[in-house]
Amino acid sequence: MSEPRYGSVSDDVLPEEHLAAIEAVLMVTDEPVPAAQLASVLGLPTGQVLELLAELGADYRGERHGRRRGFELREAGGGWRVYSAPAHADVVGRFVVDGQTARLTQASLETLAVIAYRQPVARGRIAAIRGVNVDGVVRTLVARGLVEEAGHDPEGGAMLYRTSSYFLERMGLRSLEELPPLAPYLPEVDALDDVDGELR
């Protein structure tokens, strides 16, 4: 007996837990995620995951009796990822520019510390260490000139990030060797090594 097509299920009985799980993964990824990879972690057929992604995209566009969101789900670069909606590009741009003159948030400081002590490092590893999505924070740090791209990871191809010369200038350091020891500021430093080891 063939498996029933997911698309034949009515909207009121959609598997909300699968939709929520996909959203959770998309919120922490730093690169587009292929549908096949989502299917693997969810234990679902790829075709069903594609239909779930289409459902989420329609929901974000306000096509499922809800409001249009300020973000959208797009397929790009061989996978799926959440992006801010183009209609709000001006507002997002002003927010990023305004952030260049504002004090760094706690999230920015924590992310900057991870980059400073683990560079060059990919956003995925930073997110794993901090336990949250860091896409927006890394973009802000790049926009403020404190962090810069450092090529691609030879193994996975992810973009790597490092601190900039402006970072050293703002910190009053001549080189990274002058960074203070990490342990007094991050008591759980051993946990970072554990996470780093697991990722390898």
N, C-alpha and C positions, 0 to 999 in steps of 0.2 A: 504494500500500500504506500503510495507516494506521500511525502510530507506535505501538509497543507500550506498553501502560500500565505505568508504573513500579511501580504497586502489585502487579503480577503477578510481580515479581521476588522470589525467596525471600530471607530475611533474610541468609543466608550469602554472598550476592553483592551486597550493597548497595554503592553507590559511596562507599567510606569517604572518598575525597578530597573529594567534594562535601559530605559531612557536616562534615568538618573545616573546609572553607572557610567554610561557613555559620557555624560556631562562631566562627571567627576574626573574621568581620565583626561578629557579635553582641557579641563581647567589647570592641569599640572604639566601638560606637555609643552615643550619649547620648540617643537617642530611639527609639521603636519603628520598625522598618524594614519597609516594605511588601514582601510576597512578590514583587510585580512588580519592585521595585528589586533584590532579591536575584537574581531570575531574570536580570535584565539584566546584572549584573556577573559572574554565573556562566556566562552563555551557555546557560541551560537553559529549558525551557518552565515557565511559572508553575505549572501543575498538578503538575509533577514536584517543584518547589521546595516546594510545599505539602505534598506527601507526605514529603519529606525533613524538613521542620519537624515534622510529626507523628511521624516516626520518632525525631527527637531528643527531643521531648517525652516520648515513651514511655520512651526510654532513661533520661532524667533521673528519671522516676518509678519506675524499677526494674522496668519491665515487659519488659525485653529481657535477662533473666538476669544483670543487674548489680545493684549496690546502689542504693537510692534516694539521690538527691543532695540537698544542702542548698540547691539552687537549682532553678528550674523555668523552662520556656519558656512564655510566655503571649502570646496575641494581644490587644493592647490599643491604643487610640489609632490605629487604622488600620494597625497593623504588628505586628511580632514583636520581643520583647525578653526577655532573661534577668533574672529577679527572684529574690531570696532566697525560700526556701519559707516560707509562712505559719506552718508548724509551728515554725519557729525564730525567730519575730518577737521573743520575749522576749530570747533570747540576743543577737540582732543589736542590739536596743534597748539592752541593758546595755553592749555593746561600744562603741556610739556615745557613750553617756553617760560611760563610763570614759575614752574618748578625749578628753573635754573637759578632763580634768585632767592628761593625759599630755603629754609634750613632743611637738612636731610631728615627724613622720617626714621623711626626706629628700624623699619623694614629695610630702608636704603642703607643704613649704617651696618646692619647685620649682613646684608648681601655684599656690601663693599668689603667687609672684613673677610668673608669667605673667599672673595676674588683675590684680595691682597695676599692671603696666606696659602691659597691653593692654585694660584695662577701658573700657567694658563689653564682655564677651566671652562667647561661647557655649561650652558644654562641648566641642562638636565641634572648635572651633578650638584649644582648650586641648589636646585629645587629639592633634590633628595636630601641634602644636608639640612636645609631649612624646613623641609616638610610642607612647603607651600609653592604655588606658582610664582615665578620671579620674572616673567617676561616683561611686565610693565616697569618693574623696578630697574631691571638691567637697561631697558631703553632709556629711562630717566638718567641713569648714571652715565650712559654713553652720551646723551644729549648735553649733560652738564660737563662733559670733558674729563670726568674722573676715571672712566673705563673706556677701553678701546678694543676693537677686534684684533685677534692675534692668530688668524689663520684657521684652518679646519683640523679637527681631530683626525689623524691618519687612519684610525680604526673605524670609527662610526661616521665620520664626515661632518659632525656637528661643529658649529662655529664656536671657537674658543675666545675667551675674554681675559684681558689682563688690565692692571692699573696703568694709568698714563703718567707722563712726566708732570702733567698738571696736578695729578694726585700727590706726587712727591712734593711738589712746590707748596701745595695747600697744607700738607702735613708737616712741612718744615724738615723734610728728609733729603739727604743727598742720594741715597740708594735704598733699595728694598732691604738690604742687610741691616739698616737702622730701625726697621720695624721692631717694636717692643715684643718680648716673648709673648706667645699666645696664651699659655696656661693661666696666668693671673687674671686674664679677662674672660676666658671661656673655660670654666672648670670642667666642662664635659668634653674637653678636647679629645679624649680617648674615643668618644662616640663618633667623632668626625673620622677618625682613622678606621673605625669599624665600618661605617657607611662607605668610605672610600674603597675599602677592601672588598666589600660586597659588590660594589659597582664594577669592579675589575673582574 
